[in-house]
Amino acid sequence: MLDIKDLIPLKLASKELGISYKTLYSWVKNNEVSYTKVGNRYYLSSEQLNSLVFVFTKSRNYTPKEFII
């Protein structure tokens, strides 16, 4: 079960990834990255964020459809 402490708000996640909030939000809305919704807010799990950071450090030519957990 996912613990609330393991959830990162999209705004913080976008800063960690070095992308705009709008870009990350569009990926979420298009189901291009996995997310958790609590109420009306969207979050990435720490595992998902770490995976995306790993992919971003390997290649800046990343598209989310290439890597979905």
Number of C-alpha atoms within 10 A of each C-alpha: 3 9 7 10 8 12 21 20 15 21 16 13 24 19 12 13 18 11 12 13 16 12 11 20 18 12 17 19 13 11 13 18 22 18 21 15 11 10 6 5 9 17 23 22 20 15 13 20 22 15 14 21 15 12 18 15 10 10 9 8 8 13 13 16 11 9 13 12 10
